[in-house]
């Protein structure tokens, strides 16, 4: 019998998933896709939404039939064995050296709108923020989930108001509308935009907490996928319709619509939401490291808890990797737009494995859907180009590692 409280309604589920996917990305990704594809960015978002619909539906069906906190790792374990599931869990860890630094860089784009910083000062600030988050996590202090939910609602409200004002008053278009575009930039933009949907698979383990999972869980996930896509489409249209010259198009847009204040409103919202998001991922990934160490797939020394019942060594090991990654990115001149495709490549691999698990575990009526989801995921992988090699290389590395781990019952389906 589950100890979870089944209280989530359909529309609460829509809000929960939508807010987890928006964050600060809605202020950044539309601009990035326009810079890549011009007016073709609208087609890129449309392609991504169409691709995510069958993928999300497969995750929803798997979550409804196999509710478990392990999410994709659990689905793959059920389909192909414990070692395969552990491999998926380990692949998630490869997002740490590129994903969290990318999130840190995105957050500091908003810092720059408030306080312009040079390269070295930015690195020092990033290291300081990382240290502060580590200290909070070591003492078991977590930022409120309600705070993050509230921040996302405010961000969404800002987007709605901006859209309403622009639609009512109209503003001159940017040269991006006049550019010709071809298929390759559209695919490239779609590959970068995958970042916006990272986390949709995490909802698959919440089905047991829905008041009526059989009736509401699948519609909630599908509606949220469409709502999030429409919001990003709206943001992209705003970037195309309104002239901008600064680092952040949304800051310029806010200034034009309201006569100023964009740096403070957009900047503060971006910084706060970025810190909340990074803190959540730091906490979740350290627990994943701890869990894998207790299962014997990572060194046992990482499973030790401190007096606050926090996996201290796992957090410190993760923080060391992140600090090193930030240093390498600084020395190599890497920006978040270079790192995002690498993270997306990891999730393309995870989604492909999840679609394969869906084909094996779900009933015949959903197998065709799993194949369609796999084909569309492969198309997004093609759009990523060489960046996909990071995900493929990570999978090969963890498969070799897991095959060498001598762990009783590793191949059992649990």
C-alpha positions as CSV (number, residue, x, y, z in Angstrom):
1,X,0.0,0.0,0.0
2,X,1.4,3.4,-0.9
3,X,1.9,6.0,1.8
4,X,1.5,8.9,-0.7
5,X,-1.4,11.2,-0.5
6,X,-3.4,11.1,-3.7
7,X,-4.4,14.7,-3.9
8,X,-3.3,16.1,-7.3
9,X,-6.1,17.1,-9.7
10,X,-5.9,17.3,-13.5
11,X,-5.4,21.0,-13.5
12,X,-3.0,21.0,-10.6
13,X,-1.0,18.4,-12.5
14,X,-0.9,20.7,-15.6
15,X,0.3,23.6,-13.4
16,X,2.9,21.4,-11.7
17,X,4.5,20.2,-14.9
18,X,4.2,23.6,-16.7
19,X,5.9,25.5,-13.9
20,X,8.7,22.9,-13.6
21,X,9.5,23.3,-17.3
22,X,9.4,27.1,-17.6
23,X,11.7,28.6,-15.0
24,X,14.1,31.2,-16.5
25,X,14.3,29.4,-19.9
26,X,11.3,31.3,-21.1
27,X,13.4,34.5,-20.9
28,X,16.4,33.0,-22.7
29,X,15.5,30.1,-25.1
30,X,13.2,32.1,-27.5
31,X,16.0,34.6,-28.1
32,X,18.6,31.8,-28.6
33,X,16.4,30.0,-31.2
34,X,15.8,33.3,-33.1
35,X,19.5,34.0,-33.2
36,X,20.0,30.5,-34.7
37,X,17.1,30.3,-37.1
38,X,15.5,33.8,-37.5
39,X,11.8,33.5,-38.3
40,X,12.4,29.8,-38.7
41,X,12.5,29.6,-34.9
42,X,8.7,29.4,-34.9
43,X,8.9,26.3,-37.1
44,X,11.6,24.9,-34.7
45,X,9.3,25.2,-31.7
46,X,6.4,23.7,-33.7
47,X,8.6,20.7,-34.6
48,X,9.6,20.3,-31.0
49,X,6.1,20.4,-29.7
50,X,4.9,17.8,-32.3
51,X,7.9,15.6,-31.3
52,X,7.2,15.9,-27.6
53,X,3.5,14.9,-27.8
54,X,4.1,11.2,-28.5
55,X,7.1,11.1,-26.2
56,X,5.2,12.6,-23.3
57,X,2.3,10.3,-23.9
58,X,4.6,7.2,-23.7
59,X,6.0,8.6,-20.5
60,X,2.5,9.2,-19.1
61,X,1.4,5.7,-19.9
62,X,4.6,4.2,-18.3
63,X,4.1,6.4,-15.3
64,X,0.4,5.3,-15.0
65,X,1.3,1.6,-15.2
66,X,4.6,1.6,-13.3
67,X,4.5,4.4,-10.8
68,X,8.0,4.7,-9.2
69,X,10.3,7.5,-8.1
70,X,13.0,6.1,-10.4
71,X,11.2,7.3,-13.5
72,X,13.1,6.3,-16.7
73,X,15.7,4.3,-14.9
74,X,12.9,2.2,-13.3
75,X,11.1,1.7,-16.7
76,X,14.3,0.6,-18.4
77,X,15.1,-1.7,-15.4
78,X,11.7,-3.3,-15.7
79,X,12.1,-3.8,-19.5
80,X,15.8,-4.8,-19.8
81,X,17.1,-5.6,-16.3
82,X,18.6,-3.9,-13.3
83,X,22.0,-3.2,-14.9
84,X,20.3,-1.4,-17.8
85,X,18.3,0.7,-15.4
86,X,21.4,1.6,-13.4
87,X,23.1,2.6,-16.6
88,X,20.3,5.1,-17.2
89,X,20.7,6.5,-13.7
90,X,24.4,6.9,-14.2
91,X,23.8,8.6,-17.5
92,X,21.8,11.2,-15.7
93,X,24.9,12.1,-13.7
94,X,26.8,13.1,-16.9
95,X,24.4,16.1,-17.0
96,X,26.2,17.5,-14.0
97,X,29.4,18.7,-15.6
98,X,27.5,20.5,-18.4
99,X,23.9,21.0,-17.3
100,X,24.5,22.8,-14.0
101,X,27.3,25.0,-15.4
102,X,24.9,25.9,-18.2
103,X,22.2,26.8,-15.7
104,X,24.7,28.8,-13.8
105,X,25.7,30.7,-16.9
106,X,22.0,31.4,-17.8
107,X,21.5,32.7,-14.2
108,X,24.4,35.1,-14.6
109,X,23.0,36.5,-17.8
110,X,20.4,38.0,-15.5
111,X,23.0,39.0,-13.0
112,X,24.7,40.9,-15.8
113,X,21.5,42.9,-16.5
114,X,21.8,44.1,-12.9
115,X,25.6,44.4,-12.4
116,X,27.8,44.2,-15.4
117,X,30.7,41.8,-14.6
118,X,33.9,40.9,-16.4
119,X,34.9,37.4,-17.2
120,X,37.0,36.7,-14.1
121,X,34.5,38.5,-11.8
122,X,31.7,36.4,-13.3
123,X,33.7,33.2,-12.5
124,X,34.3,34.4,-8.9
125,X,30.6,35.1,-8.5
126,X,29.6,31.7,-9.9
127,X,32.0,30.0,-7.5
128,X,30.7,32.0,-4.6
129,X,27.1,31.1,-5.5
130,X,28.0,27.4,-5.8
131,X,29.7,27.5,-2.4
132,X,26.6,29.1,-0.8
133,X,24.3,26.5,-2.3
134,X,26.6,23.7,-1.1
135,X,26.6,25.1,2.5
136,X,22.9,25.3,2.5
137,X,22.5,21.7,1.2
138,X,25.0,20.4,3.8
139,X,22.8,21.7,6.5
140,X,19.8,20.2,5.0
141,X,18.3,23.6,4.1
142,X,16.1,23.5,1.0
143,X,14.5,26.4,-0.8
144,X,10.7,26.1,-0.6
145,X,9.0,24.4,-3.5
146,X,6.2,26.9,-3.1
147,X,8.8,29.7,-3.6
148,X,9.9,28.2,-6.9
149,X,6.2,27.6,-7.9
150,X,5.4,31.2,-7.1
151,X,8.4,32.6,-9.0
152,X,7.4,30.7,-12.1
153,X,3.8,32.0,-11.8
154,X,5.2,35.5,-11.7
155,X,7.4,34.8,-14.7
156,X,4.4,33.5,-16.6
157,X,2.3,36.5,-15.6
158,X,5.0,38.8,-16.9
159,X,5.0,36.9,-20.2
160,X,1.2,37.1,-20.5
161,X,1.1,40.9,-19.8
162,X,3.9,41.6,-22.3
163,X,2.1,39.5,-24.9
164,X,-1.2,41.3,-24.3
165,X,0.3,44.8,-24.5
166,X,2.3,44.0,-27.7
167,X,-0.8,42.4,-29.3
168,X,-2.9,45.4,-28.4
169,X,-0.5,48.3,-29.2
170,X,1.8,46.6,-31.8
171,X,5.5,47.3,-32.1
172,X,7.8,47.3,-35.1
173,X,9.2,44.0,-36.2
174,X,12.9,43.1,-36.1
175,X,15.1,42.1,-39.0
176,X,14.7,38.5,-37.9
177,X,11.3,38.4,-39.6
178,X,12.9,39.3,-42.9
179,X,15.6,36.7,-43.0
180,X,15.4,33.7,-45.2
181,X,15.7,30.4,-43.4
182,X,16.5,26.9,-44.4
183,X,15.9,23.5,-42.8
184,X,19.3,23.0,-41.1
185,X,19.0,26.1,-38.8
186,X,15.5,25.1,-37.9
187,X,16.6,21.6,-36.9
188,X,19.6,23.1,-35.0
189,X,17.2,25.5,-33.1
190,X,14.9,22.6,-32.3
191,X,17.9,20.6,-30.9
192,X,18.8,23.5,-28.6
193,X,15.1,24.1,-27.6
194,X,14.9,20.5,-26.2
195,X,16.3,22.1,-23.0
196,X,12.8,23.6,-22.4
197,X,11.3,20.1,-22.0
198,X,14.0,18.5,-19.9
199,X,12.1,17.2,-16.8
200,X,9.0,16.0,-18.5
201,X,10.1,12.5,-17.8
202,X,10.3,13.3,-14.1
203,X,6.5,13.7,-13.9
204,X,6.1,10.0,-14.8
205,X,6.6,9.0,-11.2
206,X,3.9,11.2,-9.8
207,X,0.9,9.3,-11.1
208,X,0.3,7.6,-7.7
209,X,-0.2,11.1,-6.2
210,X,-3.1,12.0,-8.5
211,X,-6.6,11.9,-7.0
212,X,-7.8,10.0,-10.1
213,X,-4.8,8.8,-12.0
214,X,-6.7,6.7,-14.5
215,X,-8.8,9.7,-15.6
216,X,-6.5,12.7,-15.0
217,X,-2.8,11.8,-15.2
218,X,-2.4,11.3,-19.0
219,X,-4.5,14.4,-19.9
220,X,-2.6,16.5,-17.4
221,X,0.8,15.6,-19.0
222,X,-0.5,16.2,-22.5
223,X,-2.1,19.5,-21.7
224,X,1.0,20.7,-19.9
225,X,3.1,19.8,-22.9
226,X,0.9,21.9,-25.2
227,X,0.7,24.8,-22.8
228,X,4.4,25.0,-22.3
229,X,5.0,24.8,-26.1
230,X,2.5,27.6,-26.7
231,X,4.2,29.8,-24.1
232,X,7.6,29.3,-25.7
233,X,6.0,30.0,-29.1
234,X,4.6,33.2,-27.7
235,X,8.0,34.2,-26.3
236,X,9.6,33.6,-29.7
237,X,7.0,35.7,-31.4
238,X,7.7,38.5,-29.0
239,X,11.4,38.4,-29.7
240,X,10.6,38.5,-33.5
241,X,8.1,41.3,-33.2
242,X,10.0,43.7,-30.9
243,X,13.4,45.2,-31.7
244,X,16.1,44.5,-29.2
245,X,19.9,45.2,-29.0
246,X,21.0,44.1,-25.5
247,X,22.1,40.8,-24.1
248,X,18.6,39.9,-23.1
249,X,15.8,40.6,-25.6
250,X,13.2,40.3,-22.8
251,X,14.8,43.2,-20.9
252,X,14.6,45.4,-23.9
253,X,11.1,44.3,-24.6
254,X,10.0,45.1,-21.0
255,X,11.7,48.5,-21.2
256,X,9.8,49.3,-24.5
257,X,6.5,48.2,-23.2
258,X,6.7,49.7,-19.7
259,X,9.2,52.5,-20.2
260,X,11.9,51.0,-18.1
261,X,12.6,48.7,-15.2
262,X,13.4,45.7,-17.4
263,X,16.8,45.0,-15.9
264,X,15.4,44.9,-12.3
265,X,12.2,43.0,-13.0
266,X,13.5,40.4,-15.5
267,X,16.9,40.4,-13.8
268,X,15.7,39.7,-10.3
269,X,13.1,37.1,-11.5
270,X,15.8,35.3,-13.5
271,X,18.4,35.3,-10.7
272,X,15.9,34.0,-8.1
273,X,14.4,31.4,-10.3
274,X,17.9,30.3,-11.5
275,X,19.1,29.8,-7.9
276,X,16.0,27.9,-6.9
277,X,16.3,25.6,-10.0
278,X,20.0,25.0,-9.5
279,X,19.5,24.3,-5.8
280,X,16.8,21.7,-6.6
281,X,19.0,19.9,-9.1
282,X,22.1,20.0,-6.8
283,X,19.9,18.4,-4.1
284,X,18.3,15.8,-6.4
285,X,21.6,14.8,-8.2
286,X,23.4,14.4,-4.9
287,X,20.6,12.0,-3.7
288,X,21.0,10.1,-7.0
289,X,24.7,9.7,-6.3
290,X,23.9,8.5,-2.8
291,X,21.3,6.1,-4.0
292,X,23.6,4.6,-6.7
293,X,26.4,4.2,-4.1
294,X,24.1,2.3,-1.7
295,X,23.3,0.0,-4.6
296,X,27.0,-0.6,-5.2
297,X,27.2,1.1,-8.6
298,X,29.3,4.0,-7.2
299,X,31.9,3.9,-4.4
300,X,30.5,3.1,-1.0
301,X,32.3,6.0,0.6
302,X,29.7,8.4,-1.1
303,X,26.8,6.9,0.9
304,X,27.8,8.4,4.2
305,X,25.4,10.9,5.8
306,X,26.3,13.8,8.0
307,X,24.5,14.7,11.3
308,X,21.8,16.5,9.2
309,X,21.1,13.2,7.4
310,X,22.5,14.7,4.2
311,X,24.8,12.8,1.8
312,X,27.8,15.1,2.5
313,X,30.4,13.4,0.5
314,X,28.1,13.1,-2.5
315,X,27.4,16.8,-2.4
316,X,31.1,17.7,-2.0
317,X,32.0,15.4,-4.9
318,X,29.3,16.9,-7.1
319,X,30.3,20.4,-6.2
320,X,34.0,19.6,-7.0
321,X,32.9,18.5,-10.5
322,X,30.8,21.6,-11.0
323,X,33.6,23.9,-9.9
324,X,36.1,22.2,-12.2
325,X,33.5,22.4,-15.1
326,X,33.0,26.2,-14.5
327,X,36.8,26.7,-14.5
328,X,37.2,24.7,-17.8
329,X,34.3,26.6,-19.4
330,X,36.0,29.9,-18.4
331,X,39.4,28.9,-19.7
332,X,37.9,27.5,-22.8
333,X,35.6,30.4,-23.5
334,X,32.5,28.2,-23.5
335,X,29.1,29.7,-23.1
336,X,25.7,28.2,-22.2
337,X,24.7,28.0,-25.9
338,X,27.6,25.6,-26.4
339,X,26.8,23.5,-23.4
340,X,23.0,23.1,-23.9
341,X,23.2,20.8,-26.9
342,X,25.5,18.4,-24.9
343,X,22.9,18.2,-22.1
344,X,20.2,17.7,-24.7
345,X,22.2,14.9,-26.3
346,X,22.1,13.0,-22.9
347,X,18.4,13.3,-22.7
348,X,17.9,12.2,-26.3
349,X,19.7,9.0,-25.4
350,X,17.6,8.6,-22.2
351,X,14.4,9.2,-24.2
352,X,15.4,6.7,-26.8
353,X,15.9,4.0,-24.1
354,X,12.6,5.0,-22.5
355,X,10.8,4.6,-25.8
356,X,12.3,1.2,-26.2
357,X,11.1,0.3,-22.7
358,X,7.7,1.6,-23.6
359,X,7.6,-0.6,-26.7
360,X,8.4,-3.6,-24.6
361,X,6.2,-2.9,-21.5
362,X,3.1,-1.2,-22.9
363,X,0.2,-2.9,-24.6
364,X,0.1,-3.3,-28.4
365,X,-2.0,-0.2,-29.0
366,X,0.9,1.9,-27.6
367,X,3.8,0.2,-29.4
368,X,3.3,2.2,-32.6
369,X,3.3,5.3,-30.5
370,X,6.6,4.3,-28.8
371,X,8.1,3.7,-32.3
372,X,6.9,7.2,-33.4
373,X,8.3,8.7,-30.3
374,X,11.6,6.9,-30.9
375,X,11.7,8.1,-34.5
376,X,11.1,11.7,-33.5
377,X,13.6,11.5,-30.7
378,X,16.1,10.2,-33.3
379,X,15.3,13.2,-35.5
380,X,16.0,15.6,-32.6
381,X,19.3,13.7,-32.1
382,X,20.1,14.2,-35.7
383,X,19.4,17.9,-35.2
384,X,22.0,18.0,-32.4
385,X,24.7,16.8,-34.7
386,X,28.1,16.1,-33.1
387,X,26.7,17.2,-29.7
388,X,24.8,13.9,-29.5
389,X,28.2,12.1,-29.2
390,X,28.4,13.3,-25.6
391,X,25.2,11.3,-24.7
392,X,26.3,8.3,-26.7
393,X,29.8,8.4,-25.1
394,X,28.2,8.7,-21.7
395,X,26.0,5.6,-22.3
396,X,28.9,3.5,-23.5
397,X,31.1,4.5,-20.5
398,X,28.5,3.7,-17.9
399,X,27.6,0.4,-19.6
400,X,31.3,-0.6,-19.4
401,X,31.4,0.5,-15.8
402,X,28.2,-1.3,-14.8
403,X,29.4,-4.5,-16.5
404,X,32.4,-4.5,-14.3
405,X,30.5,-3.9,-11.1
406,X,30.2,-7.1,-9.1
407,X,26.8,-6.7,-7.4
408,X,24.5,-9.6,-6.4
409,X,21.1,-9.3,-8.0
410,X,22.1,-6.5,-10.4
411,X,20.2,-8.0,-13.2
412,X,17.1,-8.6,-11.3
413,X,13.9,-6.6,-12.2
414,X,12.8,-4.9,-9.0
